[in-house]
Amino acid sequence: MIYLDYVSTTPLNTEVKSMYESLLKDYFANGDSLYSLGLQTNALMEKSRALVAQMLGVKQNEIIFTSGASESNNTAIKGCAFQYANRGRHVITTAVEHSSVYNTFIQLRDVFGFEVDFLKTNIYGEINLNELRSLIRQDTILISVMMVNNEVGMVFPIHEIREIINNTNPKIKFHVDMVQALGKLPLPIADVDLASFSAHKIYGLKGSGVLIKKDTTTIVPLISGGQQEFNLRGGTSNTATHTMFAKTLRLALENQQAHYEHTMKINLYVRQELLKIPGIVINTPEKAFSPYILNFSCVGYKPEVLLHALEAKEIYVSTKSTCSSHKNDVSRTLHAMGISQDIAQSAMRISFSHLTTIKEIDQFLIDLKDVLNTIKKQR
Ligand SMILES: Cc1ncc(COP(=O)(O)O)c(C=O)c1O
């Protein structure tokens, strides 16, 4: 099997798996119980919180464990919008966010009556910072911009956005979805008020996430309940899962630079070889991109047909973002980048890891050429 969909999810690290299994067995008690079993379980989770805080460079009380980045994004965005609504009801994001951000903003607009501006990008995946500056108003309360786009791989200038906020309306809260940057790129934690993370993108457990919320930011909780997670997320804590976040993160941060360099080599090699195939267009920009993601179009072909033909050869790729893969329309991201319809509707995404080898890539290229030769163009 050749797995080229690491952006969608990653295989579970075996060290994480075995420690998780023993936690489930030995530390099953409710972390809020007052007897020693509960206290021990809680202590493990709090140790994990302290380690995660240390690794991410924030305070322990700024780490909120969640069920994944979708929850972190919803909590950050709606929590902020509701908290600061008395200050203003204008919020800004981009049109290329992950669905858990984009649809939260749609909900803020359509259900809760907020005014939302969606920034588009140019064909190179760049947002126009002057446009952002001109959109900021006195009643703007929140800006949310992802760090690495999960479909195309462009990297947005988080530090520059923070400077714009500081120079225009410093009261604005700045949230960044850092899911595709964690364990891959240095994180500009100092520049943000809130940031979202997910464990299953870094060889950890599914249903496991973190929200950083700096203690200078207040949010309205989305799940009212007990005192768990600083009163921000009621419900019995998933202690074993939260405990595993620290180990997962430590393993992901180890050798980050070496993994980045390996992946960059893979990425540049694939780009060079794909461009030798007639009719292939690369949609990922050449500047400010994450080497872990590559989006390209086999113009004239239906990507779902190519995906299944490659699957028959045990090669796993993606069409667009997995969270929107069941919709039949053209990718919202490619559309917002201004990529033409014929290119956008034949786009595919491959994504790499430090585990990806040149041998795997060579096999993928052979099989892709074979599939392109045997399958008829559909468009
Ligand atoms: C950029 C980005 N944000 C958020 C998410 C959602 O993460 P999760 O699956 O942990 O909810 C994903 C993954 O699908 C993602 O790629």
The ligand as a Tripos MOL2 file, in Angstrom:
@<TRIPOS>MOLECULE
LIG
   16    16     1     0     0
SMALL
NO_CHARGES

@<TRIPOS>ATOM
      1 C1         -6.9240   22.7560    8.7670 C.3       1 LIG1
      2 C2         -7.8080   21.8230    9.5200 C.ar      1 LIG1
      3 N1         -8.5830   22.2940   10.5070 N.ar      1 LIG1
      4 C3         -9.3930   21.4910   11.2140 C.ar      1 LIG1
      5 C4         -9.4770   20.1460   10.9650 C.ar      1 LIG1
      6 C5        -10.4170   19.2880   11.7710 C.3       1 LIG1
      7 O1         -9.7080   18.4710   12.6550 O.3       1 LIG1
      8 P1        -10.4390   17.3160   13.4620 P.3       1 LIG1
      9 O2        -10.5530   16.1520   12.5440 O.co2     1 LIG1
     10 O3         -9.5190   17.0510   14.6420 O.co2     1 LIG1
     11 O4        -11.7480   17.8410   13.9170 O.co2     1 LIG1
     12 C6         -8.6830   19.6080    9.9230 C.ar      1 LIG1
     13 C7         -8.7550   18.1750    9.5730 C.2       1 LIG1
     14 O5         -9.6410   17.6810    8.9620 O.2       1 LIG1
     15 C8         -7.8350   20.4630    9.1970 C.ar      1 LIG1
     16 O6         -7.0710   19.9970    8.2010 O.3       1 LIG1
@<TRIPOS>BOND
     1     1     2 1
     2     2     3 ar
     3     2    15 ar
     4     3     4 ar
     5     4     5 ar
     6     5     6 1
     7     5    12 ar
     8     6     7 1
     9     7     8 1
    10     8     9 2
    11     8    10 1
    12     8    11 1
    13    12    13 1
    14    12    15 ar
    15    13    14 2
    16    15    16 1
@<TRIPOS>SUBSTRUCTURE
     1 LIG1         1 GROUP 0 **** ****
